[in-house]
């Protein structure tokens, strides 16, 4: 697990603000769900023979004897929230959330055991138009981030019925190579042979490469669904590659699955993944309701934004208030609060903790402020405050305390062109 420090937070805030703005444009609403859910939820939704459930979940028994799990992903919790809060009943929802997830993974670049994801879900939309919009939105998201080193992989997993027929072919194929399968693959051969296709073991890759292709065993409706999606992406100019080995790591996917892949973080890996999960809500006890969504790993997306040099510069202070004398120190907080009231959006730093003039001006310089205000006991007695531009060669002036807001507005407009925040 890791800390996100103030020096790093700018990229995170840029990503979060961009995502929030983009999702609002597409009419998605935010939802917030607990970090902890009953363990059975993830076993039913994700699948007991997945790496997530078998190896990676943080699970514990609480004082009441219930088995609880720190959420390893968000979709199952969002679906549970919709069912338990009566949000379905034929309704359609476009929802999103952002927050920490937890998986006990091997440490590697950009992956942590507490990691953050943006999750987007479109519930109640059966057709490929929802898939098209989501994928087009992710393409727009990368453009807004300024990130270019990503490419889109697509596949279709078909329906549960067509996948059952494919499963039989797959089991037959892997049975013919059973002696060469690793321990994980032999265990999955009976429970979930499709997960063998997702094996990361290099020794398994030649066997996986020869396996039958799911795309050759799709039902007609799934094939048409996928063809419509691909045609729309071509029309919109969104490049993609059909990857018949893409099955995703969670069992609830049907039909469309996709991943945005990058090679900019070392080994080629996914930074945004998703797909359709038409049977998930019924599987969890709700009314049968189609759905499609995706999750984006924040840490890896942040690293791509940093590499693309799209991190905004930190906001500097507009003003730094230098204080000298006990009476001035007592009066300064009230003066600053009145300024904040008169100039909404003003970024003002009041010197705290004392210090002589040299120390305070050094702090003022480090703050990046455009203007320093100087309030000493003498200035306070005369009802004035000193005004000194810090980023240009200009001398110090004085202004009456009663006129300070107007003078500050003018001074900041002169030194920065736009003044403080939204105040000018």
Secondary structure, 3 states (H helix, E strand, C coil): CCCCCCCCHHHHHHHHHHHHHHHHHCCCEECCCCCEEEHHHHHHHHCCCCHHHHHHCEEEECCCCCEEEECCCCHHHHHHHHHHCCCCCCCCEEEEEEEEEECCCCCECCECCEEEEEEEEEECCCCHHHHHHHHHHHHHHHHHHCCCCCEEEEEECCCHHHHHHHHHHHHHHHHCCHHHCCHHHHHHHHHCHHHHHHCCCHHHHHHHHCCCCHHHHCCHHHHHHHHHHHHHHHHHCCCCEECCCCCCCCCCCEEEEEEEEECCCCCCEEEEEEEECCCHHHHCCCCCCCEEEEEEEHHHHHHHHHHCCCCCCCCCCCEEEEEECHHHHHHHHHHHHHHHHHCCCCCEEECCCCCCHHHHHHHHHHHCCCEEEEEEHHHHHHCEEEEEECCCCCCCEEEEHHHHHHHHHHHHHHHHCCCCCCCC
